[in-house]
Structures are given as structure tokens and as C-alpha cells.
Amino acid sequence: MCRWRHVKNMYLRCGHAEELIKCESTYCRFSSNHPKSCVPPYCSRTCIQYHLFPERYVPSINGFCSACTSAMSSRSRR
């Protein structure tokens, strides 16, 4: 997914953002498996996003992020 679309959900009620990245490729700079040692100029020669720029999609969601929702639900249980 991330090779073609990089999704970052913006939550309007809490102001937080969550990135939606579903890729396990080591050649994807958005992947958690992308080595931290892979930096330009080497990275720009080998990793796909520098050759096929993914669509950046940032929807604004009128709600709370998952961390805030969890925190609110744990407070209400007390």
C-alpha cells in the first residue's frame, strides 16, 4: 500500500496524527523494516519512493485518535 499511497490521518478533536503504513519491504522508506542506516545518496538510488513518488493522502477526521480514545475509555472505567 505505501508504495502508492502514504496515508496520514489527522484527528481534529485532539490534534494528533496517525500514519497508516502497511509495508514490510526493506526498500520502502515508509516501512518499519527500512534500515535506519539507509540514507541519501544511497537510499535515493535504491529505495522505491525516490523513483515512484507515492500519493500523499491526509484525511481530516472529526474524532479522537486511537491513543486518546483509549485514554478516555480507561479514565471512564475508574
VMD Tcl script that builds the backbone (N, CA, C; Angstrom):
set m [mol new atoms 234]
animate dup $m
set s [atomselect $m all]
$s set {name element resname resid chain x y z} {
  {N N MET 1 A 0.811 -1.191 0.000}
  {CA C MET 1 A 0.000 0.000 0.000}
  {C C MET 1 A 0.855 1.255 0.000}
  {N N CYS 2 A 1.863 1.332 0.826}
  {CA C CYS 2 A 2.584 2.584 1.000}
  {C C CYS 2 A 3.378 2.994 -0.231}
  {N N ARG 3 A 3.663 2.049 -1.091}
  {CA C ARG 3 A 4.405 2.431 -2.292}
  {C C ARG 3 A 3.579 3.336 -3.190}
  {N N TRP 4 A 2.289 3.233 -3.093}
  {CA C TRP 4 A 1.418 4.017 -3.964}
  {C C TRP 4 A 0.662 5.093 -3.212}
  {N N ARG 5 A 0.435 4.909 -1.919}
  {CA C ARG 5 A -0.316 5.888 -1.150}
  {C C ARG 5 A 0.206 5.936 0.281}
  {N N HIS 6 A 0.557 7.111 0.716}
  {CA C HIS 6 A 1.027 7.337 2.081}
  {C C HIS 6 A -0.098 8.067 2.800}
  {N N VAL 7 A -0.735 7.416 3.759}
  {CA C VAL 7 A -1.909 7.962 4.439}
  {C C VAL 7 A -1.527 8.448 5.831}
  {N N LYS 8 A -1.936 9.661 6.143}
  {CA C LYS 8 A -1.709 10.241 7.469}
  {C C LYS 8 A -3.044 10.815 7.938}
  {N N ASN 9 A -3.710 10.128 8.874}
  {CA C ASN 9 A -4.994 10.584 9.393}
  {C C ASN 9 A -4.786 11.709 10.397}
  {N N MET 10 A -5.467 12.844 10.191}
  {CA C MET 10 A -5.422 13.974 11.122}
  {C C MET 10 A -6.723 13.971 11.917}
  {N N TYR 11 A -6.614 13.937 13.235}
  {CA C TYR 11 A -7.788 13.900 14.106}
  {C C TYR 11 A -8.047 15.307 14.643}
  {N N LEU 12 A -9.187 15.873 14.276}
  {CA C LEU 12 A -9.490 17.258 14.580}
  {C C LEU 12 A -9.774 17.509 16.057}
  {N N ARG 13 A -10.337 16.553 16.752}
  {CA C ARG 13 A -10.714 16.775 18.152}
  {C C ARG 13 A -9.533 16.794 19.109}
  {N N CYS 14 A -8.464 16.072 18.798}
  {CA C CYS 14 A -7.305 16.060 19.692}
  {C C CYS 14 A -6.064 16.668 19.039}
  {N N GLY 15 A -6.102 16.859 17.723}
  {CA C GLY 15 A -4.971 17.454 17.023}
  {C C GLY 15 A -3.832 16.503 16.723}
  {N N HIS 16 A -4.008 15.219 17.009}
  {CA C HIS 16 A -2.958 14.230 16.748}
  {C C HIS 16 A -3.059 13.688 15.321}
  {N N ALA 17 A -1.999 13.058 14.888}
  {CA C ALA 17 A -1.959 12.436 13.565}
  {C C ALA 17 A -1.450 11.016 13.710}
  {N N GLU 18 A -1.969 10.111 12.878}
  {CA C GLU 18 A -1.505 8.726 12.834}
  {C C GLU 18 A -1.223 8.367 11.388}
  {N N GLU 19 A -0.053 7.797 11.156}
  {CA C GLU 19 A 0.295 7.377 9.811}
  {C C GLU 19 A -0.137 5.939 9.600}
  {N N LEU 20 A -0.677 5.681 8.433}
  {CA C LEU 20 A -1.135 4.353 8.075}
  {C C LEU 20 A -0.159 3.802 7.044}
  {N N ILE 21 A 0.762 2.977 7.511}
  {CA C ILE 21 A 1.794 2.440 6.638}
  {C C ILE 21 A 1.751 0.925 6.725}
  {N N LYS 22 A 1.441 0.286 5.612}
  {CA C LYS 22 A 1.341 -1.165 5.594}
  {C C LYS 22 A 2.329 -1.709 4.570}
  {N N CYS 23 A 3.552 -1.803 4.973}
  {CA C CYS 23 A 4.565 -2.325 4.075}
  {C C CYS 23 A 5.675 -2.931 4.911}
  {N N GLU 24 A 6.217 -4.020 4.454}
  {CA C GLU 24 A 7.300 -4.663 5.170}
  {C C GLU 24 A 8.581 -4.717 4.351}
  {N N SER 25 A 8.576 -4.018 3.232}
  {CA C SER 25 A 9.743 -4.031 2.362}
  {C C SER 25 A 10.894 -3.231 2.965}
  {N N THR 26 A 12.103 -3.755 2.840}
  {CA C THR 26 A 13.270 -3.011 3.297}
  {C C THR 26 A 13.630 -1.896 2.322}
  {N N TYR 27 A 13.073 -1.942 1.117}
  {CA C TYR 27 A 13.328 -0.912 0.113}
  {C C TYR 27 A 12.239 0.154 0.092}
  {N N CYS 28 A 11.429 0.204 1.128}
  {CA C CYS 28 A 10.374 1.204 1.245}
  {C C CYS 28 A 10.734 2.124 2.402}
  {N N ARG 29 A 10.925 3.405 2.140}
  {CA C ARG 29 A 11.354 4.306 3.217}
  {C C ARG 29 A 10.269 4.557 4.251}
  {N N PHE 30 A 9.002 4.185 3.974}
  {CA C PHE 30 A 7.922 4.331 4.939}
  {C C PHE 30 A 7.753 3.083 5.808}
  {N N SER 31 A 8.450 2.022 5.490}
  {CA C SER 31 A 8.323 0.762 6.211}
  {C C SER 31 A 9.115 0.777 7.516}
  {N N SER 32 A 8.597 0.083 8.510}
  {CA C SER 32 A 9.351 -0.055 9.759}
  {C C SER 32 A 10.574 -0.944 9.558}
  {N N ASN 33 A 10.611 -1.697 8.465}
  {CA C ASN 33 A 11.756 -2.558 8.152}
  {C C ASN 33 A 12.842 -1.843 7.354}
  {N N HIS 34 A 12.604 -0.590 6.988}
  {CA C HIS 34 A 13.611 0.167 6.241}
  {C C HIS 34 A 14.779 0.466 7.189}
  {N N PRO 35 A 15.994 0.059 6.834}
  {CA C PRO 35 A 17.125 0.250 7.739}
  {C C PRO 35 A 17.411 1.727 8.006}
  {N N LYS 36 A 17.652 2.062 9.266}
  {CA C LYS 36 A 17.959 3.450 9.629}
  {C C LYS 36 A 19.277 3.906 9.019}
  {N N SER 37 A 20.125 2.965 8.669}
  {CA C SER 37 A 21.411 3.301 8.058}
  {C C SER 37 A 21.271 3.627 6.574}
  {N N CYS 38 A 20.099 3.394 5.994}
  {CA C CYS 38 A 19.871 3.669 4.570}
  {C C CYS 38 A 19.501 5.142 4.409}
  {N N VAL 39 A 20.463 5.946 4.055}
  {CA C VAL 39 A 20.272 7.390 3.922}
  {C C VAL 39 A 20.783 7.848 2.555}
  {N N PRO 40 A 20.315 9.020 2.097}
  {CA C PRO 40 A 20.840 9.547 0.831}
  {C C PRO 40 A 22.349 9.719 0.915}
  {N N PRO 41 A 23.054 9.575 -0.163}
  {CA C PRO 41 A 22.571 9.367 -1.523}
  {C C PRO 41 A 22.264 7.916 -1.863}
  {N N TYR 42 A 22.719 6.964 -1.042}
  {CA C TYR 42 A 22.469 5.550 -1.340}
  {C C TYR 42 A 20.975 5.255 -1.386}
  {N N CYS 43 A 20.223 5.747 -0.407}
  {CA C CYS 43 A 18.790 5.474 -0.320}
  {C C CYS 43 A 18.059 5.990 -1.556}
  {N N SER 44 A 18.421 7.152 -2.026}
  {CA C SER 44 A 17.726 7.714 -3.189}
  {C C SER 44 A 17.996 6.925 -4.463}
  {N N ARG 45 A 19.056 6.119 -4.475}
  {CA C ARG 45 A 19.339 5.265 -5.641}
  {C C ARG 45 A 18.628 3.922 -5.547}
  {N N THR 46 A 18.365 3.441 -4.309}
  {CA C THR 46 A 17.843 2.084 -4.152}
  {C C THR 46 A 16.377 2.000 -3.750}
  {N N CYS 47 A 15.849 3.000 -3.069}
  {CA C CYS 47 A 14.511 2.876 -2.486}
  {C C CYS 47 A 13.440 3.476 -3.387}
  {N N ILE 48 A 12.334 2.760 -3.454}
  {CA C ILE 48 A 11.307 2.986 -4.466}
  {C C ILE 48 A 10.659 4.368 -4.418}
  {N N GLN 49 A 10.490 4.981 -3.253}
  {CA C GLN 49 A 9.774 6.252 -3.181}
  {C C GLN 49 A 10.504 7.382 -3.890}
  {N N TYR 50 A 11.785 7.251 -4.059}
  {CA C TYR 50 A 12.516 8.287 -4.767}
  {C C TYR 50 A 12.338 8.155 -6.281}
  {N N HIS 51 A 11.805 7.027 -6.724}
  {CA C HIS 51 A 11.585 6.807 -8.149}
  {C C HIS 51 A 10.109 6.880 -8.517}
  {N N LEU 52 A 9.250 6.394 -7.668}
  {CA C LEU 52 A 7.798 6.424 -7.873}
  {C C LEU 52 A 7.175 7.123 -6.673}
  {N N PHE 53 A 7.012 8.409 -6.743}
  {CA C PHE 53 A 6.512 9.155 -5.598}
  {C C PHE 53 A 5.094 8.720 -5.261}
  {N N PRO 54 A 4.881 8.301 -4.022}
  {CA C PRO 54 A 3.534 7.857 -3.645}
  {C C PRO 54 A 2.598 9.045 -3.489}
  {N N GLU 55 A 1.326 8.767 -3.665}
  {CA C GLU 55 A 0.305 9.777 -3.422}
  {C C GLU 55 A 0.257 10.020 -1.920}
  {N N ARG 56 A 0.236 11.259 -1.528}
  {CA C ARG 56 A 0.122 11.608 -0.108}
  {C C ARG 56 A -1.328 11.975 0.171}
  {N N TYR 57 A -1.933 11.265 1.094}
  {CA C TYR 57 A -3.348 11.412 1.403}
  {C C TYR 57 A -3.482 11.723 2.884}
  {N N VAL 58 A -4.082 12.894 3.222}
  {CA C VAL 58 A -4.201 13.315 4.622}
  {C C VAL 58 A -5.660 13.664 4.914}
  {N N PRO 59 A -6.477 12.657 5.268}
  {CA C PRO 59 A -7.870 12.957 5.603}
  {C C PRO 59 A -7.978 13.583 6.997}
  {N N SER 60 A -8.921 14.533 7.133}
  {CA C SER 60 A -9.215 15.147 8.432}
  {C C SER 60 A -10.420 14.435 9.012}
  {N N ILE 61 A -10.246 13.846 10.177}
  {CA C ILE 61 A -11.292 13.043 10.805}
  {C C ILE 61 A -11.817 13.789 12.028}
  {N N ASN 62 A -13.123 14.003 12.084}
  {CA C ASN 62 A -13.734 14.710 13.201}
  {C C ASN 62 A -13.918 13.726 14.357}
  {N N GLY 63 A -12.846 13.450 15.049}
  {CA C GLY 63 A -12.861 12.497 16.152}
  {C C GLY 63 A -11.538 12.514 16.872}
  {N N PHE 64 A -11.337 11.549 17.757}
  {CA C PHE 64 A -10.111 11.417 18.533}
  {C C PHE 64 A -9.270 10.272 17.971}
  {N N CYS 65 A -7.947 10.376 18.127}
  {CA C CYS 65 A -7.055 9.307 17.684}
  {C C CYS 65 A -7.231 8.096 18.601}
  {N N SER 66 A -6.648 6.982 18.221}
  {CA C SER 66 A -6.813 5.750 19.000}
  {C C SER 66 A -6.198 5.871 20.394}
  {N N ALA 67 A -5.081 6.590 20.536}
  {CA C ALA 67 A -4.455 6.755 21.851}
  {C C ALA 67 A -5.347 7.571 22.779}
  {N N CYS 68 A -5.932 8.644 22.271}
  {CA C CYS 68 A -6.821 9.474 23.093}
  {C C CYS 68 A -8.105 8.728 23.431}
  {N N THR 69 A -8.623 7.969 22.477}
  {CA C THR 69 A -9.831 7.178 22.715}
  {C C THR 69 A -9.572 6.150 23.814}
  {N N SER 70 A -8.427 5.494 23.777}
  {CA C SER 70 A -8.067 4.511 24.811}
  {C C SER 70 A -7.911 5.180 26.169}
  {N N ALA 71 A -7.268 6.350 26.181}
  {CA C ALA 71 A -7.062 7.059 27.443}
  {C C ALA 71 A -8.400 7.487 28.045}
  {N N MET 72 A -9.319 7.956 27.203}
  {CA C MET 72 A -10.624 8.378 27.703}
  {C C MET 72 A -11.430 7.192 28.232}
  {N N SER 73 A -11.341 6.052 27.545}
  {CA C SER 73 A -12.105 4.882 27.991}
  {C C SER 73 A -11.529 4.303 29.289}
  {N N SER 74 A -10.205 4.387 29.471}
  {CA C SER 74 A -9.618 3.886 30.728}
  {C C SER 74 A -9.961 4.819 31.889}
  {N N ARG 75 A -10.078 6.105 31.634}
  {CA C ARG 75 A -10.484 7.047 32.691}
  {C C ARG 75 A -11.927 6.839 33.098}
  {N N SER 76 A -12.782 6.519 32.120}
  {CA C SER 76 A -14.207 6.348 32.431}
  {C C SER 76 A -14.475 5.041 33.197}
  {N N ARG 77 A -13.548 4.079 33.095}
  {CA C ARG 77 A -13.705 2.795 33.813}
  {C C ARG 77 A -13.359 2.929 35.288}
  {N N ARG 78 A -12.672 3.985 35.659}
  {CA C ARG 78 A -12.240 4.128 37.063}
  {C C ARG 78 A -13.358 4.520 37.958}
}
mol reanalyze $m
mol bondsrecalc $m
mol representation Tube
mol addrep $m
